[in-house]
Every structure is written in structure tokens, then in C-alpha cells.
Amino acid sequence: MTALPPIEVKLLDPRLPAWGFPHWGSEMAAGLDLFACLDEPVTLPPGDPPVLVSSGIAIRIGDPGWCAVIAPRSGFGHRGLVLGNTVGIIDADYEGTCLVSAWNRNPPGSGEGITIAPGDRLAQMLFVAVARPEFRVVNEFSNPSARGAAGFGSTGLGLRPC
């Protein structure tokens, strides 16, 4: 695996430095906090379609051995805010605005919406190594496993003793 190259970042929203971007939430945090770059608060009613929220940045990774992953933050997620596409992938050659697809997964009619305010830490960005294997098309696997094609609970559902 190659080392992560320096990541070029364009600050598209002038408020980001005052909000503390770029920074990680703690010394050992894996995800870089992304801020909601909105002009006014947005409320997502339960079950409504997702809304795209700008993170106010564009990045250039430039190395096909790496990508960025946009993931939800646990605090918002616990309240029902998730990413409309579950996880966002930023390819090494994408240079546009990094957007967050925000969705309130709570069932319709289940209560108040979730409000996202300008400057809220909405999501997090992780940098991940990419494996691009060479594929070999076969009619049969050369060394099949004992499990084979069994899936969806075939290894058991109960807890195993430690």
C-alpha cells in the first residue's frame, strides 16, 4: 500500500476556518468532521426524501490507491439522521463539491423533524486505501471452501461461547 498523498482541499465556504475546519474531533478520531454549509437551518421531516447539504469543500486525492468515504456521525445517527446513500465515496479523480445526502430515517408521523443548522458537524470523511484486484474469469473455483455458496444465516444465528 502506498502512503496517502497530501490531499489538496479547496475551501468553498469562507465560514469554515471560523468553525474549525479542518480538524478531527479528537486526537485519535478516524473521521474528519464535515460541516453543514447552509445559509439557514434545514429541517428534515421523518421519512421525507434526502436533501443534499454542501460540506463547503472540494478535495483532490489524485492517487487511485486511495478514496475518501463520507459516513454519518453517531450523534445525529442516533436521532435518525443518516446518509441517503448510506455511505458516500469520493473517488481519487473527483474534484467537485463534497455533498452530504442527509435523510431522516424515522418513520413518517413519528415526531418532529431533525434540524440541521449552519455550521453543524454533519458527517465525517475517512480516507481509505483502495484495492483494485486483477480478475480471472473461471468456470469453477480452483480451491473451493467448505462453506461454498451457503449464505444468509448458514453459519448459525446463535451466539457462540468464547
Legacy VTK file of the C-alpha trace (Angstrom):
# vtk DataFile Version 3.0
C-alpha trace
ASCII
DATASET POLYDATA
POINTS 162 float
0.000 0.000 0.000
1.284 3.430 -0.879
1.283 6.265 1.618
-1.604 8.680 1.445
-0.514 11.619 -0.693
-1.058 15.169 0.555
-4.715 15.999 -0.050
-5.471 19.270 -1.769
-8.570 20.957 -0.348
-10.450 23.984 -1.633
-12.416 25.907 0.984
-15.567 26.866 -0.918
-17.289 28.408 2.106
-15.484 31.275 3.894
-17.077 30.346 7.270
-15.171 27.046 7.536
-11.992 28.345 9.250
-14.094 30.035 11.966
-15.950 26.761 12.519
-12.617 24.964 12.961
-12.231 23.175 9.645
-10.165 21.146 9.031
-9.917 19.200 12.272
-10.579 15.829 13.776
-12.868 15.666 16.829
-10.176 14.045 18.973
-6.518 13.135 18.796
-7.303 9.593 17.629
-10.508 10.180 15.634
-10.591 8.394 12.282
-13.048 10.749 10.600
-12.520 14.390 9.654
-15.562 16.438 10.678
-17.591 17.908 7.808
-19.729 20.952 8.471
-23.172 21.803 7.123
-22.559 24.820 4.892
-26.094 26.153 4.836
-27.396 29.710 4.749
-30.254 28.861 7.133
-31.384 25.837 9.156
-32.992 22.954 7.281
-35.496 20.621 8.947
-35.805 17.091 7.597
-39.255 15.642 8.349
-39.347 11.905 9.157
-39.375 9.780 6.013
-39.107 12.670 3.531
-36.676 12.425 0.601
-32.999 13.129 1.324
-31.532 16.618 0.975
-28.076 17.429 -0.378
-26.047 19.587 2.002
-22.777 21.162 0.940
-19.724 20.474 3.089
-18.183 23.640 1.674
-15.104 21.841 0.396
-13.722 20.197 -2.711
-10.790 17.793 -2.488
-8.320 16.221 -4.850
-6.815 12.909 -3.814
-5.145 12.223 -7.162
-3.966 8.688 -6.330
-6.153 5.740 -7.483
-4.884 3.753 -4.487
-6.999 5.967 -2.184
-10.548 7.281 -1.842
-12.500 9.216 0.739
-15.596 7.839 2.439
-18.367 10.064 3.796
-20.014 8.489 6.837
-22.680 9.693 9.272
-21.796 10.972 12.729
-23.077 8.827 15.578
-24.853 11.645 17.471
-27.046 12.631 14.528
-27.415 8.972 13.512
-28.802 8.025 16.904
-31.527 10.633 16.416
-32.347 9.197 12.974
-30.220 11.249 10.588
-28.377 9.009 8.166
-26.883 9.434 4.726
-29.359 9.000 1.904
-26.901 6.698 0.130
-25.702 5.098 3.430
-22.047 5.852 2.610
-20.608 8.306 0.114
-17.495 7.516 -1.898
-15.212 10.268 -3.174
-13.067 8.859 -5.976
-9.456 9.956 -6.401
-10.298 11.882 -9.586
-13.405 13.738 -8.298
-12.745 17.438 -7.756
-16.248 18.858 -7.226
-18.025 19.967 -4.075
-18.310 17.242 -1.455
-22.018 16.922 -0.738
-23.724 15.069 2.086
-27.021 13.322 1.325
-28.924 13.791 4.596
-32.056 11.732 5.325
-34.300 11.384 8.376
-34.877 7.615 8.559
-37.515 7.886 11.280
-40.959 6.700 10.098
-43.364 9.325 8.776
-45.538 10.789 11.536
-43.111 9.687 14.270
-42.449 13.152 15.626
-40.521 16.288 14.927
-38.079 16.596 12.123
-34.324 16.775 12.525
-32.938 20.269 12.124
-29.500 20.872 10.638
-28.128 24.326 11.366
-25.360 26.166 9.533
-22.038 25.016 10.991
-23.345 21.736 12.460
-20.847 18.902 12.222
-22.978 16.814 9.921
-20.824 13.935 8.713
-17.258 12.698 8.701
-14.736 11.933 5.992
-12.373 8.984 6.214
-9.503 8.226 3.855
-9.330 4.584 2.803
-6.877 2.554 0.751
-8.388 1.046 -2.392
-7.559 -2.455 -3.604
-8.059 -2.947 -7.343
-7.533 -6.655 -7.936
-6.794 -8.351 -11.204
-9.787 -10.548 -12.096
-9.553 -14.021 -13.576
-12.819 -15.321 -15.056
-13.304 -19.037 -14.230
-15.972 -21.692 -14.631
-15.128 -23.265 -11.267
-13.134 -22.000 -8.273
-9.658 -23.526 -8.048
-9.799 -24.161 -4.295
-13.457 -24.098 -3.110
-14.234 -23.535 0.577
-16.184 -25.888 2.834
-18.971 -23.304 3.080
-19.324 -22.900 -0.670
-22.367 -20.881 -1.742
-24.276 -21.272 1.541
-25.245 -17.888 2.936
-27.884 -15.841 4.746
-27.529 -17.432 8.174
-25.899 -20.689 7.075
-23.169 -20.329 9.699
-25.726 -20.061 12.508
-27.699 -17.368 14.248
-26.929 -18.002 17.909
-24.073 -16.688 19.991
-21.012 -18.852 20.181
-19.217 -19.353 23.509
-15.892 -17.557 23.817
LINES 1 163
162 0 1 2 3 4 5 6 7 8 9 10 11 12 13 14 15 16 17 18 19 20 21 22 23 24 25 26 27 28 29 30 31 32 33 34 35 36 37 38 39 40 41 42 43 44 45 46 47 48 49 50 51 52 53 54 55 56 57 58 59 60 61 62 63 64 65 66 67 68 69 70 71 72 73 74 75 76 77 78 79 80 81 82 83 84 85 86 87 88 89 90 91 92 93 94 95 96 97 98 99 100 101 102 103 104 105 106 107 108 109 110 111 112 113 114 115 116 117 118 119 120 121 122 123 124 125 126 127 128 129 130 131 132 133 134 135 136 137 138 139 140 141 142 143 144 145 146 147 148 149 150 151 152 153 154 155 156 157 158 159 160 161
